Every structure is written in C-alpha cells, then in structure tokens.
Amino acid sequence: MVASPDFKGNFLFIVGQPGSCHVPQGSCNIDINFPELFLDGSHVASGLQINNVMGVTVGPGGYFLNFTEYGLQINGGHEVMMDRCWLGETNFDFDHVQHGVVPNATAIQVNGNDHYILNTVVFSSKIGLEVNGAADYITGVHVWFPVNHAVHFPDTIAFGINGNGNRMNGCYMDGGRAIFSKGALGANIWTNGFECCQGASAFPGTTASGITLVGDHIGPGLQIINNEFGGGSIYHCSEAAFQAGNCAGNAPDTMVGDKKKAWKAAHPTDVNCTGLLNVSVANMDCQGLSQASGNNIQTCAESCCENSGCTAYQWCPPGKQCDGITGNNTDGECWVGSFSSCSGSRLGWEGFGHANGPMPAGATSVTGVRIAHNSFSGNAKTTQATKSMTQTAASVWTFDFCDVLIFPTIAFAKVHVSAESGFPTAIARPSQNCTLVVETSVPVTGTITVEVDSSEPSSRFL
C-alpha cells in the first residue's frame, strides 16, 4: 500500500477508532493479522494505527517506509505483537545532515499495556520506539539512524521509555540515545543490551550515545544490568536541566542559573521541597537554626533549597504558638540550618530536612535502584562502586567516587580494613556528594577498601 501524493488522512491503515471501545477490558477487535505488510506513506501519511484490540500481530516481514508522524501507533487494548519488521521515516541511506533535513517521525509508539515489540529494526526516525504504557515487552529491537548521525540532533531518541513495569531485553542502541523519564525511572528492567557506534558529536547540551535518566527521583525498582556499552555511557540529567537543553554528557548534572531556579523549575508545586529535603522535622527540637525570610511554608522551604549548606527548615504559621517562637508571630517564622541539630520534641513546627548532609544543585533522591554488572569501553558509570587505597601510618583516607557514580550521592558505604599490625577501628564519616572520608582510631599502614552505593536500600531488592 503506497500513498498517492494527494492522499488525504493521517494513516494509511486504521484498525478501530480512538475512544470507540467501551467494554471493561478495553479491547473491541480480536485476531487481526498483518503478515508481509508493506506500507509507504510517501511523506504525506503515517503508516498503521491500531486502537483497542487484543490478539493482533503485525509481521513477520513488515516494511514501513516514508511515514510522516508514526510508522506504527498502538493505542489501548492488549497484546498487540509486532514481530520481524523494518521501519524508516526515510530510506536507510538518506543523509539528514548532508541534505539539511531534520528528522520528524516516531517509528513505533506504544500507548497501552501488555504489548510486544519483537526482533524489529528501526533504521531512520526521530524517535525509534516510544513506550508510554506498562507491562510491555521489548526484545531484540535494533534502532539506528542513517550514517549513525542520530545524536547530531538535539531531540532524536532511539528508545524513549516513559511508562513503568516494562521489560527491555537484548536491545541494540546503534549510535543513539535511550531516554528514561517520568514513570520509567522506577520498576523497569533494561538488560542484556548493546550500545555502540556513535557517528557524530552530540548536539551541545545533550547527552551522547547511551542511556540517559531524566528526573529528580529515581526508583524504586529500576534495573539496568548486564549490558555492553561500546563507547557510550549511562548519564543522569535533572528534569529542569533537560528541559533547558543543559544536559552535558560527561559533566556533573548542572542547571543554568542558581539552585533555586533549578529546584523551582523541577518542583513547581512542591511546597515541602521534598526533591531535596525528604525527612520530616515537624515538632522536632532543632537548635542552632538561623531565622530566614519567608511569609509561608513554600518560601521558607525555598530559603533552604537555595542555600547549599542548608539541610533542614522549620516553619511556624502566623499566629500559631509554636514552642520557642520569638515575638508574637504575626507573620509566621522561618528557621533554616542543619538537620544534625534536630532532636527531641518542640511542638507546633512544620518542615523537612535531609539526614545525609548538604545536597548539590539538581539534587537527586535514589531509592531501590540497581545499575550494575555493565561493561564499558569508554566512560563507565554505575550506582555501586568499589575503591581501595594503600597508605603508610595514615589515619585519614579520602575516597573520590565522582568519576564512576552516575548520581553525585553516596547513600551508604561498607569499609574493609587490612592492617599490617594492631586492631584499628575505622569509621566512615557522612559523605559529601560523591566523596567519602574514612578515619581510623590509630595511624594504619595497610589497605582500606570501600564499597559504596548511590541508592538508598529498598525492600524491593533482596
């Protein structure tokens, strides 16, 4: 089926109509199959749209070419299966850079649950495969781009994963990016994959070939394990930085402007500042705090969020007689300072803190995440790392994990001591970003090995 130049319509082929199925299961058509289907949109139409079906197979032997917006779009329904198909917005040898043409289309978009994309190749498209549902299974999918120039453009995505509960197994990023965002930052598995062969420099402010995690709260349940990276890496970018086009591939996650701007952009409705401070200090006795500006709890929280040394804030609403307030409290009182000074009871106060020390700009909470057992030929990044240091008669041992941790945080550490003599005691001090200091009770000659993890422990991983 080939579209004529004057074809009128969005898709060459549509199964069902969006919003027309009202049965509880949401599937009104069954057992419709499209083997050996060739669709050519002639750059005036999209390919195939499937709405509210169950038990439909696309392929084997499908070939979708020259589509405008979508090669295949799946909406709702259950158990649509695409198997052994090829898709391209252009022909596989079309050089977008040479011809000055910007890619536009999404080859495969999955807007629903329980669908399967198997053993399929995307050879030209702005977005190769976009998954917005849950419980979808993706295996053996190969996404590339003509001349491997995908990252030359700012918004090309080989795999765009936005839903959770999905399984990606044995997929191949050939010179492009996989972007995990929104719900995809938890309860997803990417395993046994391969990445290589970036053919151009990444567009300024964007990440290079590999996997990019976009967001401020990662986990629980995200697993990126047992993959081969043949040049690219795993990157992290805050939502604010991503929207601002300020994700530097190998640089620390930063945001144009100050910390307050970054936080407000990423958390426009988060009055408790829980993106940075997530442990309640309501009614706690926090000594040594300093009074700060703020006429409501949100501006009080922001006073702490914009201060790189602040790890706790407390707020007493106007007119409330909180324990220890100064004056008559007509406007409300805001106090900010160190979480470590909070203990005991002091009734009436609201607020939050962070127990692990000052948080950097674009700070990220990471819980129940496993990014491990991956192989890199280039810049390796992980959530778990081990380093050893040998010294003579030393009592202070400083370990810098910034070069290997995806997130600039250390949630917990294990310390192993091998000493030539004596029975020294070793203690890990609270970490500062991705640096950990170990101190020993006496000078030690020997080797200390430290294992660290960026992710807070979770009962989801046993």
C-alpha positions, 0 to 999 in steps of 0.5 A: 500500500503506497500513498498517492501524493494527494492522499488525504488522512493521517494513516494509511491503515486504521484498525478501530477508532480512538475512544470507540471501545467501551467494554471493561477490558478495553479491547473491541477487535480480536485476531487481526493479522498483518503478515508481509505488510508493506506500507509507504506513506510517501511523506504525506501519511503515517503508516498503521494505527491500531486502537483497542484490540487484543490478539493482533500481530503485525509481521513477520516481514513488515516494511514501513517506509516514508511515514510522516508522524508514526510508522506504527501507533498502538493505542489501548487494548492488549497484546498487540505483537509486532514481530520481524519488521523494518521501519524508516521515516526515510530510506536507510541511506538518506543523509539528514545532515548532508541534505539539511533535513531534520528528522520528524517521525516516531517509528513505533509508539506504544500507548497501552499495556501488555504489548510486544515489540519483537526482533524489529529494526528501526533504521531512520526516525526521530524517535525509534520506539516510544513506550508510554504504557506498562507491562510491555515487552521489548526484545531484540529491537535494533534502532539506528539512524542513517550514517549513525548521525542520530545524536547530531540532533538535539531531540532524536531518541532511539528508545524513549521509555516513559511508562513503568513495569516494562521489560527491555531485553537484548536491545541494540542502541546503534549510535543513539540515545535511550531516554528514561523519564517520568514513570520509567525511572522506577520498576523497569528492567533494561538488560542484556543490551548493546550500545555502540557506534556513535557517528557524530558529536552530540548536539551541545547540551545533550547527552551522547550515545547511551542511556540517559535518566531524566528526573529528580527521583529515581526508583524504586525498582529500576534495573539496568544490568548486564549490558555492553556499552561500546563507547557510550555511557549511562548519564543522569540529567535533572528534569529542569536541566533537560528541559533547558537543553543543559544536559552535558554528557560527561559533566556533573548534572548542572542547571543554568542559573542558581539552585533555586531556579533549578529546584523551582523549575523541577518542583513547581508545586512542591511546597515541602521541597521534598526533591531535596529535603525528604525527612520530616522535622515537624515538632522536632527540637532543632537548635542552632537554626538561623531565622530566614525570610519567608511569609509561608511554608513554600518560601521558607522551604525555598530559603533552604533549597537555595542555600547549599549548606542548608539541610533542614527548615522549620516553619511556624504559621502566623499566629500559631504558638509554636514552642520557642517562637520569638515575638508574637508571630504575626507573620509566621517564622522561618528557621533554616540550618542543619538537620544534625541539630534536630532532636527531641520534641518542640511542638507546633513546627512544620518542615523537612530536612535531609539526614545525609548532609548538604545536597548539590544543585539538581539534587537527586533522591535514589531509592531501590535502584540497581545499575550494575554488572555493565561493561564499558569501553569508554566512560563507565558509570554505575550506582555501586562502586568499589575503591581501595587505597594503600597508605603508610601510618595514615589515619585519614583516607579520602575516597573520590567516587565522582568519576564512576557514580552516575548520581553525585550521592553516596547513600551508604558505604561498607569499609574493609580494613587490612592492617599490617599490625594492631586492631584499628577501628575505622569509621566512615564519616557522612559523605559529601556528594560523591566523596567519602572520608574514612578515619581510623582510631590509630595511624594504619599502614595497610589497605582500606577498601570501600564499597559504596552505593548511590541508592538508598536500600529498598525492600524491593531488592533482596 
